[in-house]
Amino acid sequence: MSTMQEVAKKAGVSKATVSRVLSGKGYVSEATRKQVFAAIEAAGYRPNLLARNLATSTSQCIGMVVTNTLYSGSYFSEILSQAAKKVEESGRQLILVDGKHSAQQEREAIEFLLDLRCDAIILYPRFLTIDDMDDIIEQTRQPIMVVNRRLRKHPSHAVFCDHKGSAFNAAMALIERGHQKIAFITGSLDSPTAQERLAGYKEALRQAAIAIEPQRIVEGKWTPACGAKAVAALLANNVAFSALIASNDDMAVGALKQLTQAGLRVPNDVSLLGFDDIPVAPFLLPALSSVKDPVTGMIHEVINRLISMLDGGDMTPQQAFISELVLRESVADAAS
């Protein structure tokens, strides 16, 4: 591999001149600049990325930290594809780093991106607390935007969806159709999203003066197998329910299969509703009702704010993004 010294020799200039051309700092005539780039191309020289970033204090890269538990499924696919498209439109490169399995590892992922001199960081946290993230933002020069969490000290650095409100609306839609016995499959309860959706379900029952029955609440882990297992547990324990809410569509798909195998018809015997509105939801039999979070809108807002911060623009907190309840064939009125 060629060195900077070899490029300088080919161009007939000093090593310092090559460095100024690469960093964009200091005066270099247009003729000399073209001469240096011609020598770089001829020599096949690739400057060290970290050294260049240190020299210029910029990388034209935006880092993103996401724990690997989100890597499968349409939800993460939409997050990543929209982030990549939006970052590309800004003329920058997206660098994805795994937040892994703990708050410490999420911190290490952030530090890794900072060491690479990323211009800004998108954080989709799983383990870091609100206080942790507020502290990290205070201590970090580069702009950081947090997805799917509400921050106390730095609300303008967060974009989030009202998961409690969307679950409340979903449960109320079933209650308004006459359902009183509504079962609920939670997501992993170490997830703030799962906790908020469960809270919204409970609040809807309370406001409708319907007793919250613990036996109708089953913990899941976001997978189709968990949805099937939850339905099997409800049926094995002879729990009566005319409607079922699953905290994501993957679990709803598993629940649909288990209900069908048990001889229960959706929606004639049990109405079924999920979250995320996965692409196959309209093509299931029956078509699955779901709550669609505005993932694309949130990611676009995150990157727009980061670019605004990089350009020195003003930042103002935004209200929570609102999810859309999409009712399809899997929901019907309760049997009279």
N, C-alpha and C positions, 0 to 999 in steps of 0.2 A: 504494500500500500504506500502511495506517495506521501511525502511529508510537506509541511508548509515551506520548509527550506527549499525543497526541490521545486515547488511551484514558483517561489521567488526567483530561483535561478533561471527557470524557463522564461519567466516574464521579464527578466532583466531588471528587477526591482529588489528592494530590501524586504526582509521578512516582516518588518514593522508595517510596510506599505500593504502587504497582503492582509495582515491582521486588520488594518483600518478598512480595507475594502469589505472584508467579511463582517466586521462589526457594524459598519455604517457610520462609524464615528471618526471625526477628523476629516480634513479636506484631502481629496484625491481627485485629480483631473479625470474627465470623462474618458479621455484616451487611455490613461493608465488603468482605469477601472476595467475597461473592455479588454485591455491587454492581460490583466490578472485573471479575469474570468475565462479568457481563451486558454491560458496556461492551466487553470484548474481543470477545464474540460479535457484538455490534451493529456494531462497527468492522471486523470481519474481520481483526483483528490477529494476526500470526504472529511470535512472538518469535524473534530470531536464535538458532539452535540452538547455535552455538559459544559465543556470549556467555552463554547460559543454562547451558551445561555448565561454563564457567569460574566462573560465580557459585555453582553448586551443588556443584561438584567431583564430579558424577556425571552420567551420560547415560542410564542404564537401557538401555545397548547393550552387546552382546558382539561383539567383532570376530573375524574369522576370516581367516587368510592361507593361501591354497592356490595353488600354481603352476598356470598355465593348461594345462599338459600333462595334468592330471587331469580337465579339465572335461567330457570326453566319456565315455560309457559308464556302465554301471549302478553301478560301484563308487563313483564320485564322486556320482552321483545319490542313492545311499543315504546317503553321508556328509552331503550338504547337506540332504536332506529331513529326516533324523533330527535334525541340529543345529538346523534351523529350528523343528521341532516342540518340541524340548526347551527351546529358548530362549524360545519363545512361552509355554510352560507356566510359565516362571519370571516372566512378565510383562515380559520384555525384548525388544529388537529385535536381530536378527542383521545385522551388516554384513560383507559378503564383499569382500575386497580381493585382487587378483591379485599373487602372488609373482613372476611373470614368469620370467626366465631366468638368474638369478645370485644368489649369496649377498647381494651388495650390494642387489639389488632386493628380496629378501625382507626385509632390514633396513629398507629404505625403506618397505615396506608396513606393517611393525610400527610404525615411527615415525609414519606417516600415521594409524593407528588411535589411537596415543597422543595425537597432536595433537587428535583429535576427542574426547578424554577418554572413550574407551571404558572401561567399568568393568573389563573383563577381555578377554583375547585367547586364541583357540585357534590354534595354529600347526601346520599340516601341512607340514613342511619338505621341500624337495627338495635344496637346495644348502648351507644352513647346516650347519656341523659340530656335533658334540656339544659341543665346547668353546665354540663361538660361542653356542649356545643357553643353556648354563649361565651364561655371562657376561651375556647379555641378561636372564635371569631375576634375577640378582644386582643388576643395575643399574636394574631397573624396579620402580616402586612397585605398579603394577597386577598382579594375578595373571595368570600365563601358563601354559597347559597345552599340552604338546607331544604330538601324536598320531603313533603309529607309529615312535617312536624311544626308545631307552633312554638316560637321562641318568645321568652319573656323580655329579655334585655334588648334583643336585636330583631324585632318583628319584620323589618324590611328585608332581612336576610333569609326569610322563610316563605315558602309557597306550600299551601296545604289544602286538603279537601276535608269537608265536614263529614267525616265518616259516621259520627253519631247521628247527625241529622238525616243522612241518607238512609241509615238503618231504621230510624224512627219512621221515615216516610214509607219505607217498604212494608214495615209491620202494620202501619196504619192503613195502607192500601188493602191489605188482607182483612183487617178488622172491619173496614167499611164494606167489604163483600160478605160480611156475616161470620167470619172465622173467629172463634173464641179460643180454640185449642190449637195454638201455634207452637210448633217445636222449632228449635234453633240449634244449628251446628256451628260452634265457634271456630275461629282460626286458632293458631297457636297462641296461647294466652300470655306468652312473653312478648307478643307483638302489640304495640300501641294501637295499630289499626284494628286488630281483633278485639281488643278491649273496648274501643269506641263503638264498634258495631254491636257488640253485646249490650253495651250501655244504652244505645239507641233503641234496641229491641225491648229492653226492660222498661224504658221510659214510655214507649208507646202503650205497653200493657198497663202501666200504672195510670196513664191519663185516660185510658178506656175503662178503668176500674176492673181490669181482668187480673186475677191472681197470677203471680209469677210462680210457676211450678218447677222446682229444681229438676224433676225427673224429665222434663221436656227440653232441658238444655244439655247438650252433649259436646264435649271438647273434641275438636278435630285438629288436623295438622296440614290443612290446605290441599291435600291430595285426593284424587278420586277414590282411592282405597279407603281413606278415612271417612268419606261421605257414605260409602256403602256400609262400612262398619258401624257408623253412627245409627243408620236406619235399622240395621240388624239388632243393635242394642235396644233401640226404642221398641221394636216389635217383640223382642224376647222378653222385655219387662212389661209387656202389655200396656204400654203408654198410649193413650188415645190422642190422636192429633188429626186435624182436618187440613192443616197447612204446615209447610216446612220451609224455613229460611236457612240456606247454607251460606256461610260467610265468604265463599267464592264459588265461581262456576265449576271449577274442577271438582269440588266436593258435591256440588249439585248433580253433576254428571254421574258420579258414583252412587248418589242417593237415588237417582232416577232408575238406574239399573236394578238396585236392590228392591225398590218398591215394585218394579215390574215383575221381578222374579218371585216376589211374595204374593203376586196376584192382585196388587193394588193399582188402580188406574189413575194416571195423572192427566187431567186435573179432576176427573169425576170423583175419585175417592180422596185424593190428597193434592192440594195445590202446591206448587214448587217454585221457589224463587232463589236466585243466586246473586253474586256480585262479580263485576268486571266486564260483563257482556263480551265474552270471548267470541272470536269470529264464527265458531260453529254453532253458537247458541240458536240462531234463527233456523238452522238446518236439522236440529234434533227433532224427534217425534215423541211428544209434542214439542214445538218450538219453545225454548226456555226463556222465561221472564228473568230479567236481570237488572242490576243497577250498574250503570256505566259511569265510572270516574273519568273526569276530563284530563286524562294523562297527557295527551298532546298539548293541550292548553297550558297545563302546569309546567311542562318542560320548556315550552317556548317562552313562558314568562320568566323562568329561572335564567335562561341564557340571555334573554333581553336585559334582565337586571344586571347580570354579570358584566355584559358589554357596556352598559350604562355606567357601572362602577369603575370599570377600566378607563372609560373616557371622562371620568370626573363628574358624571351627572348626578342629579338629586335622586334620592331614594325615598319612597313613601310606602308604608305597609299597605297591602291589599287585603280585601276581605277574602274569606275562604272561598275556594272554588266549589261550585254546586254540582252534585252528581245528577244524572238523569235516570229516572225509573222507566224502564222499557218493559211494558206488559205485553206478553205474548200468550200462546195457547196453554201454557202450563199453569196458568192461574184462572180460576173460575169462582163463581159465588159458592158459598158454603151450602151444602145440601140442607134443605129445610126439614 
